[in-house]
Every structure is written in C-alpha cells, then in structure tokens.
Amino acid sequence: MRQFSLPINRMAVLAAAFVAFAAPAQAQMAGALGKPDRLLVGLGAGNSVADIQSQGIQPDIIDTYLVGVGSGSWTTWNSPSGSYLTMAATQAAKLGAVPMFTL
C-alpha cells in the first residue's frame, strides 16, 4: 500500500473542504436554474432537437457560442436583429435545458 506524503494529504483535505463549502452555492445555483441539486451536464449547440432526442440525451444546459460584434455577428443572423437568442433559447427549452450563451 502506497503512503502519501503530508503535502498531498493537505491538498486532499483542502480539496474536500472546498467541495464541502462550495456545494451549497452550487446547489443554490442549480435550484435557481430550476435544475436538480447535482452536477449539471451541458451540450454545445449545433445539433437539432430531433438528433439530440433520438440519442436519448437530456442535457441540463445548451451552450451556444455567439460570434463577436460588428458585421456578421450574431445580431445580424436573423430578423429582427438579435432574434437568434430567442430562437436558440426556444430550442433549448424544447429539450428542458437552460440556454447558455458565450461570446
């Protein structure tokens, strides 16, 4: 049986303490999103709702990357300007997922 040195044990204790103290905040965040008190699993946008459902995937979060600002940015992808967010959020809702947007 391998013995760990004291610094590794200290790191393990610190990691366990961090998880113990962070867990209430994480549970609170999940609850605020209307999700269960557990690790939330996300999926990047790019697949249709039908494709995701056909695979039996039930993501908690759908992440959509929005391309920058200026000409060709996400605000110009649909009409009226900015409606892409509504469309992406609607698709996430069809899966029971929370939409997440990164820029």
Backbone as JSON, one array per atom type, in Angstrom:
{
  "sequence": "MRQFSLPINRMAVLAAAFVAFAAPAQAQMAGALGKPDRLLVGLGAGNSVADIQSQGIQPDIIDTYLVGVGSGSWTTWNSPSGSYLTMAATQAAKLGAVPMFTL",
  "N": [[0.84, -1.17, 0.0], [0.6, 2.17, -0.89], [2.0, 4.99, 0.65], [1.05, 8.32, 1.14], [2.62, 11.51, 1.01], [2.73, 14.18, 3.45], [2.12, 16.8, 2.27], [0.45, 16.11, 0.06], [-1.7, 14.95, 1.39], [-2.61, 17.2, 2.75], [-3.44, 18.72, 0.58], [-5.56, 17.14, -0.29], [-7.31, 17.36, 1.87], [-7.81, 20.11, 1.77], [-9.03, 20.24, -0.75], [-11.31, 18.68, -0.27], [-12.52, 20.26, 1.68], [-13.04, 22.56, 0.17], [-14.92, 21.58, -1.69], [-16.96, 20.87, 0.08], [-17.69, 23.38, 1.13], [-18.34, 24.75, -1.21], [-20.42, 23.32, -2.26], [-23.08, 24.03, -1.21], [-23.46, 26.52, -2.51], [-23.36, 25.73, -5.18], [-25.57, 24.05, -5.29], [-27.55, 25.9, -4.77], [-27.35, 27.49, -7.07], [-28.05, 25.64, -9.08], [-30.68, 25.13, -8.28], [-31.79, 27.68, -8.67], [-31.79, 27.74, -11.39], [-33.74, 25.98, -11.9], [-33.11, 23.33, -11.86], [-32.06, 19.99, -10.79], [-30.37, 19.28, -7.65], [-27.44, 18.65, -8.3], [-24.51, 17.78, -10.23], [-24.56, 19.63, -13.15], [-25.04, 18.88, -16.56], [-23.87, 19.84, -19.68], [-24.37, 20.62, -23.19], [-22.96, 21.43, -26.26], [-24.33, 23.7, -28.64], [-25.56, 22.99, -31.96], [-26.52, 20.67, -32.86], [-29.6, 19.33, -34.0], [-32.79, 19.5, -32.3], [-34.26, 17.16, -32.71], [-32.2, 15.32, -33.37], [-30.77, 15.21, -30.96], [-32.75, 14.28, -29.19], [-33.28, 11.79, -30.4], [-31.09, 10.35, -29.69], [-31.43, 10.01, -27.06], [-30.41, 11.83, -25.28], [-30.38, 14.02, -22.55], [-29.69, 16.94, -21.89], [-28.75, 19.32, -19.36], [-28.01, 21.89, -19.81], [-27.71, 23.96, -22.66], [-25.19, 25.14, -24.59], [-24.49, 27.95, -26.49], [-22.44, 29.41, -28.81], [-21.77, 32.73, -29.49], [-20.94, 34.73, -32.16], [-18.76, 37.28, -31.91], [-18.9, 40.89, -32.44], [-20.2, 43.52, -34.56], [-20.23, 43.63, -38.2], [-21.63, 40.7, -39.53], [-21.9, 39.5, -37.09], [-23.63, 37.72, -34.42], [-25.94, 39.18, -33.97], [-26.88, 39.87, -36.43], [-27.78, 37.62, -37.69], [-30.45, 36.79, -37.88], [-33.81, 38.03, -38.41], [-36.07, 39.99, -36.57], [-33.21, 42.05, -35.67], [-31.03, 40.43, -33.48], [-32.77, 38.36, -32.81], [-31.89, 35.79, -32.85], [-31.1, 34.88, -30.34], [-33.55, 34.39, -29.03], [-34.52, 32.33, -30.63], [-32.57, 30.31, -30.2], [-32.87, 29.94, -27.43], [-35.47, 28.97, -27.36], [-35.16, 26.5, -28.65], [-33.51, 25.2, -26.78], [-35.29, 25.09, -24.64], [-37.16, 23.27, -25.61], [-35.86, 20.93, -25.11], [-35.86, 20.89, -22.44], [-33.76, 22.17, -21.31], [-31.45, 24.59, -19.97], [-30.69, 27.6, -21.55], [-27.45, 28.7, -22.48], [-25.21, 31.24, -23.17], [-22.24, 32.07, -24.81], [-19.72, 34.42, -25.54]],
  "CA": [[0.0, 0.0, 0.0], [1.41, 3.37, -1.02], [1.77, 6.06, 1.63], [1.18, 9.65, 0.56], [3.31, 12.47, 1.87], [1.86, 15.13, 4.13], [1.56, 17.83, 1.4], [-0.67, 15.58, -0.72], [-2.83, 14.82, 2.3], [-3.13, 18.54, 2.98], [-4.18, 19.11, -0.61], [-6.81, 16.39, -0.3], [-8.18, 17.98, 2.88], [-8.23, 21.4, 1.23], [-9.98, 19.98, -1.83], [-12.56, 18.23, 0.35], [-13.13, 21.43, 2.33], [-13.56, 23.42, -0.89], [-16.14, 20.95, -2.2], [-17.98, 20.96, 1.12], [-18.18, 24.76, 1.23], [-18.88, 25.18, -2.49], [-21.62, 22.56, -2.59], [-24.32, 24.78, -1.03], [-23.58, 27.53, -3.56], [-23.68, 25.03, -6.42], [-26.95, 23.59, -5.18], [-28.38, 27.09, -4.88], [-27.34, 27.88, -8.48], [-28.86, 24.65, -9.81], [-32.07, 25.39, -7.91], [-32.22, 28.92, -9.32], [-31.99, 27.41, -12.8], [-34.83, 25.01, -12.0], [-32.5, 22.02, -12.09], [-31.82, 19.23, -9.56], [-29.16, 19.53, -6.85], [-26.38, 17.73, -8.73], [-23.68, 18.3, -11.31], [-25.33, 19.85, -14.37], [-24.31, 18.47, -17.75], [-24.22, 20.66, -20.83], [-24.1, 20.16, -24.55], [-22.8, 22.54, -27.18], [-25.34, 23.78, -29.69], [-25.07, 22.53, -33.25], [-27.33, 19.53, -33.25], [-31.03, 19.63, -33.94], [-33.53, 18.91, -31.18], [-34.6, 15.78, -33.09], [-30.99, 14.5, -33.25], [-30.47, 15.04, -29.53], [-33.78, 13.4, -28.62], [-33.16, 10.44, -30.95], [-29.99, 9.69, -28.99], [-31.8, 9.87, -25.66], [-29.63, 12.75, -24.46], [-31.18, 15.01, -21.83], [-28.75, 17.89, -21.28], [-29.28, 20.35, -18.46], [-27.63, 23.19, -20.37], [-27.27, 24.01, -24.07], [-24.31, 26.28, -24.76], [-24.44, 28.47, -27.85], [-21.39, 30.41, -28.98], [-22.19, 33.87, -30.29], [-19.77, 35.29, -32.83], [-18.4, 38.67, -31.74], [-19.7, 42.08, -32.69], [-19.96, 44.13, -35.85], [-20.86, 42.97, -39.35], [-21.51, 39.25, -39.48], [-22.05, 39.0, -35.72], [-24.87, 37.0, -34.15], [-27.1, 40.09, -34.01], [-27.32, 40.01, -37.83], [-28.1, 36.31, -38.26], [-31.89, 36.64, -38.09], [-34.56, 39.28, -38.35], [-35.37, 41.25, -36.33], [-31.86, 41.98, -35.13], [-30.93, 39.82, -32.15], [-33.77, 37.31, -32.55], [-31.21, 34.49, -32.75], [-31.14, 34.46, -28.93], [-34.87, 33.82, -28.76], [-34.61, 31.05, -31.34], [-31.72, 29.35, -29.51], [-33.49, 29.65, -26.13], [-36.64, 28.14, -27.63], [-34.67, 25.15, -28.93], [-33.06, 24.63, -25.51], [-36.49, 24.81, -23.84], [-37.77, 22.03, -26.13], [-35.15, 19.81, -24.51], [-35.89, 21.04, -20.98], [-32.43, 22.64, -20.93], [-31.23, 26.02, -19.74], [-29.79, 28.13, -22.57], [-26.27, 29.42, -22.02], [-24.59, 31.91, -24.31], [-20.88, 32.54, -24.63], [-19.35, 35.37, -26.57]],
  "C": [[0.89, 1.24, 0.0], [1.01, 4.4, 0.03], [1.97, 7.4, 0.94], [1.88, 10.57, 1.54], [2.31, 13.46, 2.44], [1.33, 16.22, 3.19], [0.39, 17.34, 0.56], [-1.9, 15.43, 0.16], [-3.44, 16.18, 2.6], [-3.94, 19.01, 1.78], [-5.52, 18.4, -0.66], [-7.79, 16.99, 0.71], [-8.69, 19.32, 2.37], [-9.26, 21.22, 0.12], [-11.33, 19.54, -1.26], [-13.27, 19.39, 1.03], [-13.73, 22.35, 1.29], [-14.87, 22.87, -1.42], [-17.26, 21.08, -1.18], [-18.56, 22.37, 1.22], [-18.81, 25.24, -0.07], [-20.21, 24.51, -2.8], [-22.92, 23.33, -2.34], [-24.53, 25.85, -2.11], [-23.95, 26.89, -4.89], [-25.12, 24.55, -6.41], [-27.91, 24.76, -5.34], [-28.47, 27.53, -6.35], [-28.2, 26.93, -9.3], [-30.34, 24.87, -9.52], [-32.62, 26.63, -8.59], [-32.48, 28.7, -10.81], [-33.13, 26.41, -13.01], [-34.34, 23.6, -12.25], [-32.26, 21.31, -10.76], [-30.48, 19.58, -8.92], [-28.11, 18.47, -7.18], [-25.54, 18.43, -9.78], [-24.54, 18.45, -12.56], [-24.46, 19.54, -15.58], [-24.81, 19.29, -18.93], [-23.83, 20.03, -22.14], [-23.96, 21.4, -25.41], [-23.87, 22.51, -28.25], [-24.73, 23.29, -31.0], [-25.82, 21.31, -33.74], [-28.8, 19.92, -33.16], [-31.66, 18.97, -32.72], [-33.85, 17.45, -31.47], [-33.39, 14.86, -32.95], [-30.66, 14.21, -31.79], [-31.47, 14.09, -28.89], [-33.65, 11.97, -29.12], [-32.05, 9.65, -30.27], [-30.28, 9.51, -27.5], [-31.0, 10.77, -24.73], [-30.56, 13.78, -23.84], [-30.25, 16.0, -21.13], [-29.46, 18.87, -20.36], [-29.09, 21.74, -19.05], [-27.28, 23.01, -21.84], [-26.46, 25.29, -24.23], [-24.25, 26.67, -26.22], [-23.38, 29.56, -27.89], [-21.88, 31.49, -29.92], [-20.94, 34.54, -30.87], [-19.74, 36.81, -32.66], [-19.41, 39.76, -31.97], [-19.38, 42.62, -34.08], [-20.65, 43.38, -36.97], [-20.6, 41.47, -39.29], [-21.65, 38.66, -38.09], [-23.43, 38.36, -35.55], [-26.1, 37.91, -34.22], [-27.66, 40.24, -35.42], [-27.8, 38.7, -38.44], [-29.57, 36.13, -38.6], [-32.56, 38.0, -38.02], [-35.78, 39.07, -37.46], [-34.02, 41.02, -35.67], [-31.88, 41.41, -33.71], [-31.89, 38.69, -31.88], [-33.15, 35.91, -32.47], [-31.24, 33.99, -31.31], [-32.45, 33.8, -28.58], [-35.0, 32.46, -29.41], [-33.78, 29.98, -30.62], [-32.31, 28.96, -28.15], [-34.71, 28.76, -26.29], [-36.23, 26.69, -27.9], [-34.2, 24.46, -27.65], [-34.26, 24.24, -24.65], [-37.19, 23.55, -24.31], [-37.12, 20.79, -25.54], [-35.2, 19.86, -22.98], [-34.56, 21.55, -20.45], [-32.42, 24.15, -20.71], [-30.32, 26.52, -20.86], [-28.63, 28.89, -21.92], [-25.6, 30.0, -23.25], [-23.19, 32.37, -23.95], [-20.52, 33.41, -25.82], [-17.85, 35.34, -26.75]]
}
